[in-house]
Amino acid sequence: MVNNCLQFKIRVGSLSIQKGKVIKAKISYVKQEGLFNPGFWGGANEKVPKIYILKYKKEIIYVGITKMPLSSRFGAGLVASGKNGYHGYAWKQLSVKGESDLIDLYVYSFKSKEWTEAIEAEIAYLIRQKTGKWPSYQTEIHFHQANTKERNIAQKIFIDISK
């Protein structure tokens, strides 16, 4: 991993919906915790491969990967309406009736995209193995054959976010 975990507290702002499609949505940044770079999103906005994990009311609800700045990735995932087949984040519905409760966001940066895909799949699998269900808003997982090192990293991340 490039750095230690970046931790944030965020909210999904109210969605604006017209004709059944989200036309406006926003992540409300609440605060950043732990080690971080200065700036609104700090290291989460660096253009490096990263895994991000959302936890809502003590439940891990989503595991994702991106190389994009996280603020841009969230913007795209919140307003997607199904055009070209992409509907965006399923967890955006947490704010349908106003601002969501706090959501814990964990961000881990890596050097290799291949690592992030393997580790993402391993984390989602660990969640399924430990809780008996997949993350409730997970809609896809990128599977790659993980090696022992990647499985160990996934295990450490799972322990970290399960506290």
HELIX and SHEET records of a PDB file:
HELIX    1   1 GLY A   42  ASN A   45  5                                   4    
HELIX    2   2 LEU A   70  VAL A   79  1                                  10    
HELIX    3   3 LYS A   83  GLY A   85  5                                   3    
HELIX    4   4 ALA A   90  SER A   95  5                                   6    
HELIX    5   5 LYS A  113  THR A  131  1                                  19    
HELIX    6   6 THR A  148  ILE A  161  1                                  14    
SHEET    1   A 5 ILE A  27  GLU A  33  0                                        
SHEET    2   A 5 LEU A   6  VAL A  12 -1                                        
SHEET    3   A 5 ILE A 103  SER A 109 -1                                        
SHEET    4   A 5 LYS A  50  TYR A  56 -1                                        
SHEET    5   A 5 GLU A  59  THR A  66 -1                                        
SHEET    1   B 2 SER A  16  GLN A  18  0                                        
SHEET    2   B 2 LYS A  21  LYS A  24 -1                                        
END                                                                             
